[in-house]
Amino acid sequence: MNWQDEGYIVSKKKFRENAIILDVFTKDFGKVSGIVYGGTSRKIKNYLQLANKIYVFFNSKSENRLGYFKTELIEAIAPKYFDDSKKTICLNSVSSIIKILLPENEVQKKIYQSLDIFLKNLPQKNWPLHYLYWEINLIHDLGYGFNVANVQTKNANLNKVFTVKVDNVEYKIPGFIILKNYESVNSRDIYDGLSFSRNLMENKFFIPNNLKFPYSRKLLEKKIL
């Protein structure tokens, strides 16, 4: 089995003396694991950073065996933010969530496109809002969207927090999410939005499957305020 594609690095771990195992979220093949021989060498390991965009050449003898990657750098995203702790934590959060939640070898083009858009918006001043929007899109794309069509929004304002039941569980949802009005959103609003999306992800994905919620995501939420 051979193919080539672009993708983002979402995890890496050492494998034997001079190799590493990469998890890459690819455009056309979904999240795929592969061995990179020589991945610990200075030439290669410098660009094998979480969230970097790479081109991969994949080879495997069968679909049931771990394959092999040859890699080329497309865009060094992570180094742009080495001096920005909040954005570095954000990239770690994105990578961890994708690593944990997305199934292996399953095409997820909407999620890939959404991630692509978010990373292009990361340099902007309002990047935390773009991150929150990415999480909400992810929840929807994984089939666990929330319906707010029946929420009474008459005379509502952006600062109001709504109590909404999703599958018989009550959540506090900020008004700007309900009203889909992202203008004049402040850090407190985004914090409340991240609290809501975290609670929803925990109840839908992590707790039922006995998965550990990423520490980087919890830390990001605290750093927003």
C-alpha positions in Angstrom: 0.0 0.0 0.0 1.6 3.2 -1.2 0.3 6.8 -1.2 1.4 10.4 -0.7 -0.4 13.3 0.9 -0.1 16.5 2.9 -0.9 16.6 6.6 -0.3 18.0 10.1 1.8 16.3 12.8 -0.4 15.5 15.8 1.9 13.3 17.9 5.3 11.7 17.9 7.2 9.3 20.1 10.5 7.6 20.0 10.8 4.2 18.4 14.0 2.2 18.8 17.3 4.0 18.7 17.0 6.2 15.6 13.4 6.2 14.7 10.1 7.8 15.8 6.5 7.0 15.2 4.4 9.9 13.9 0.7 10.4 13.9 -0.2 12.6 10.9 -3.6 14.0 10.2 -3.7 13.9 6.4 -6.0 15.6 3.9 -7.1 12.5 1.9 -6.4 9.6 4.3 -7.3 10.8 7.7 -5.2 10.2 10.8 -2.4 7.8 10.0 0.5 6.4 12.0 3.9 5.6 10.5 7.5 5.0 11.4 10.1 7.5 10.4 13.6 6.0 10.3 16.3 8.5 11.0 13.6 10.6 12.7 15.9 11.4 15.7 18.6 12.8 13.4 19.2 16.6 13.7 18.3 17.2 10.1 14.8 15.6 10.4 13.8 16.0 14.0 14.1 19.8 13.8 11.0 20.0 11.6 9.1 17.1 13.0 7.3 19.4 15.5 3.6 19.2 16.6 1.3 21.0 14.2 3.9 21.4 11.4 2.6 20.8 8.0 4.5 18.1 6.1 4.3 16.1 2.9 4.4 12.3 3.6 5.2 9.3 1.4 3.5 6.3 3.0 4.4 2.7 2.4 3.0 -0.4 4.1 2.9 -4.1 3.2 -0.7 -4.4 4.4 -3.5 -2.3 5.8 -3.2 -4.1 9.2 0.5 -3.3 9.7 2.2 -0.2 10.8 3.6 1.6 7.8 6.6 3.8 7.1 6.8 7.5 6.3 9.2 9.6 4.3 8.7 13.2 5.1 9.2 16.7 3.6 8.5 20.0 5.3 5.7 22.1 3.8 5.3 24.8 6.5 7.0 25.1 9.9 4.1 26.3 11.9 5.2 25.5 15.5 8.4 27.5 15.5 6.5 30.7 14.7 5.1 30.6 18.2 7.9 29.3 20.3 8.0 32.7 22.0 4.3 32.8 22.5 3.3 30.4 25.3 -0.5 30.7 24.8 -0.3 29.8 21.1 2.1 27.0 21.8 -0.3 25.6 24.3 -3.1 26.0 21.8 -1.2 24.0 19.2 -0.6 21.3 21.7 -4.3 21.3 22.5 -5.3 21.0 18.9 -2.8 18.2 18.3 -3.9 16.2 21.4 -7.6 16.5 20.7 -7.1 15.3 17.1 -4.8 12.5 18.2 -7.3 11.2 20.8 -10.7 11.7 19.1 -10.1 10.9 15.4 -10.2 7.3 14.4 -7.3 5.8 12.4 -7.4 5.7 8.6 -10.8 7.4 8.3 -11.1 10.4 5.9 -12.2 13.5 7.7 -12.1 16.2 5.0 -14.4 18.7 6.8 -12.3 18.5 10.0 -9.1 18.9 7.9 -10.4 21.9 6.1 -11.6 23.5 9.4 -8.1 22.9 10.9 -6.5 24.4 7.9 -8.6 27.5 8.3 -7.9 27.8 12.0 -4.1 27.5 11.6 -4.2 30.3 8.9 -6.1 32.5 11.4 -3.8 31.7 14.3 -1.6 34.8 13.7 -4.6 37.1 14.1 -5.3 39.0 17.3 -8.6 37.2 17.9 -7.2 33.7 17.5 -8.9 32.4 20.7 -12.3 33.0 19.1 -11.1 31.1 16.0 -10.0 28.3 18.2 -13.4 28.1 19.9 -15.1 28.1 16.6 -12.8 25.2 15.5 -13.8 23.2 18.6 -17.5 23.7 18.0 -17.1 22.7 14.3 -15.2 19.6 15.4 -18.0 18.6 17.8 -20.6 19.0 15.0 -18.4 17.2 12.4 -18.0 14.2 14.7 -21.8 13.9 14.9 -22.5 15.4 18.3 -23.8 18.9 17.4 -26.2 20.7 19.7 -29.5 22.1 18.6 -30.4 25.6 19.8 -33.3 26.2 17.4 -35.8 26.0 20.2 -34.0 28.4 22.5 -36.0 31.5 23.2 -33.7 34.4 22.1 -36.3 37.2 22.0 -34.8 40.4 23.5 -31.6 38.4 24.3 -28.2 40.0 24.3 -24.7 38.8 23.7 -23.8 38.9 27.4 -26.6 36.5 28.5 -25.7 32.9 29.3 -28.4 30.4 28.3 -29.1 27.2 30.1 -29.7 24.6 27.3 -30.3 20.9 27.6 -28.4 18.6 25.3 -29.3 15.0 25.6 -30.9 15.7 29.0 -27.7 17.4 30.3 -27.8 21.1 31.1 -25.1 23.3 29.7 -24.3 27.0 30.1 -23.9 28.4 26.6 -22.8 32.1 26.1 -25.3 34.2 24.2 -22.9 35.0 21.3 -22.8 31.3 20.4 -26.6 31.0 20.5 -27.0 34.1 18.5 -24.1 33.4 16.2 -22.8 36.9 16.7 -19.1 36.9 17.1 -18.6 40.7 17.2 -17.4 42.5 20.3 -16.6 39.1 22.0 -14.2 39.5 25.0 -11.9 37.1 26.8 -14.5 36.3 29.4 -17.0 35.4 26.7 -14.4 33.1 25.0 -13.6 31.5 28.4 -17.3 30.7 28.9 -17.5 29.3 25.4 -14.4 27.1 26.0 -15.9 25.9 29.3 -19.1 24.9 27.4 -17.3 23.1 24.6 -15.0 21.3 27.1 -18.0 20.1 29.1 -19.7 18.9 25.9 -16.6 17.1 24.7 -16.0 15.5 28.0 -19.6 14.2 28.2 -19.8 13.1 24.6 -16.3 11.7 23.9 -14.0 11.4 26.9 -15.9 10.2 29.8 -18.0 7.5 28.0 -14.8 6.1 26.5 -12.7 6.4 29.6 -10.3 8.8 27.9 -8.2 11.4 29.6 -8.9 15.0 28.7 -5.8 16.7 27.4 -4.0 18.8 30.1 -3.0 21.3 27.4 -6.6 22.0 26.6 -7.4 22.6 30.3 -4.4 24.9 30.6 -5.4 26.8 27.5 -8.8 27.6 29.0 -7.2 29.0 32.1 -4.7 31.1 30.0 -7.5 32.8 28.1 -8.7 34.9 31.0 
